Amino acid sequence: MQLFDMHSHILPGIDDGAKTVEDSLELLSCLKNQGVTNVCLTPHFYTNEISLEDFIAERAEKFEKFKPHIPNGMNIVLGTEVYVTKYILTEFPYNATFSDNSYEMLDRLMSEQGLIPVIPHVERYSFLVDNPDVIEDLKRLGVVIQTNISNYTKKAPMMKRRRMLKLVSAGLIDIIGTDAHSFNHNTPELYSDAIECIAKKCGRQAVDRLMKNSEKIFNAAIG
């Protein structure tokens, strides 16, 4: 089974993630040593700081410089915390209660732009965690739900880990990612621990489902 990291900030020198090529290679090596060979680079795009055109140009420049350094055996796709081909990482204020306005915005992204919204690190939305029926509604709408591996390790608060595992068991989590920025901010070192925890508590079929969902999106990004 192939393992995927669908949310990372490993592309060097573009956001608050990896600063240098050396930093990036350390993070990729950490993932590769755990069997993760498919990584999606999703740097932040801050619309209040840079135009879309300038961001795409900068991202392309950084990626072209980084490509010769990518280790053999690693499959890398380039996205942003705005979009990966037809999938768009869509963040709301973390205190959002997902009112009609939120649903209308998501519906417009899908019906007018032909995009599939992905809500990243769903665990940061207490309203969604407290109301799994709303997550079900979002998934019925066609929204993809992503969670960070940090919720499924021994370092995570026990009650939070249990609640997130229940969401996985209920099929309400679609994909996982490290959200890796560095070894101090969302370290990728515990990826295998998170996979082991999910397999133990939710069953190996839950891991298989997460990876199959990831593979579908990853392949869409390859084109």
ABEGO torsion letter per residue (X at the ends): XBBBBABBBABBGABABBABAAAAAAAAAAAAAAGBABBBBBBBBBAAABBAAAAAAAAAAAAAAAAAABBBGBBBBBBBAABBEABBBBBBBAABAGBAAAAAAAAAAAAAAGBBBBBBGAAABAAAAABAAAAAAAAAAGBBBBBBAAAABAABBAAAAAAAAAAAAAGABABBBAGBABAABGBAAAAAAAAAAAAAAAEAAAAAAAAAAAAAAAAAAAX
